[in-house]
Amino acid sequence: MPRARRRHQSSRHRAHDELFGPTAGRSDGREGSSAGAGQEPPLEQLRDLADRADAAGRALDAIGHYARLLSADPFDVEARVALARLRERTDQPDLALALLDDGLGRLPERTELLLARARVYGQQRQHAEAEADLRQVLRLHPSHGPAYFELGLVLVRRGRAAAAAEAFSRAIAFGPESADTYTELAEALNQSGRLDDAAAALERAVALGSAQPRAYNLMGRVLDRLHRSDEATLMYRRARELAGQ
């Protein structure tokens, strides 16, 4: 490639070049391995090391392990999604997107990869791209509850509250029921002016065990709009209690 073209590579392409390079990292040695010095452990042992490092919050160790798994098998969707999530979490969204772009180049209809990329796009406020990936998931699997949930989040951010409420309703219909989904539905309904429906959704969130201050604070706002001030005050108080204030 001519030098001028190399200088003008896109940042996404440069990020892709780093996927399996030195930035992938290695374990810091705190975890043992049955493999000898300089040898890779068996893949299932490496996956266990990666999962344990991820669960313990040791992101750099986990990144190194997952990168080695993916280098051994580029079609390992589980490792690719986990590595992309960690890259995004450690402020490397270009690397996360490059990983997922590469995976979708190999497996263009894998819903796990589309869903993961949509989440990264959403975190980067690339809402049109996120929506496109989620709608592709739903074309492939029309009853995919998590995709409807993520679509609802994107639509709220894009100011389309009524459409978001429909997406959250479909997420609930395709289950399982979740207090978080009912809370997000209530937010969309509140923004749409459907106050009674919003209050009902929040009651369901509480019945499902929500202990999130946000749910109670939102209930207070909805009740205030319904001119039920005494009840709203109780909800605001409960939100403060749950927040430890």
Protein Blocks (a to p, Z undefined) as FASTA:
>chain_A
ZZklmmmpcfklmmmmmmmmmknopaehlaccfbdehiacdfklmmmmmmmmmmnopakl
mmmmmmmmmmmmmmlmklmmmmmmmmmmnopaklmmmmmmmmmmmmmmbmklmmmmmmmm
mmnopaklmmmmmmmmmmmmmmlmklmmmmmmmmmmnopaklmmmmmmmmmmnopadfkl
mmmmmmmmmmnopaklmmmmmmmmmmnopabfklmmmmmmmmmmnopaklmmmmmmmmmm
mnoZZ
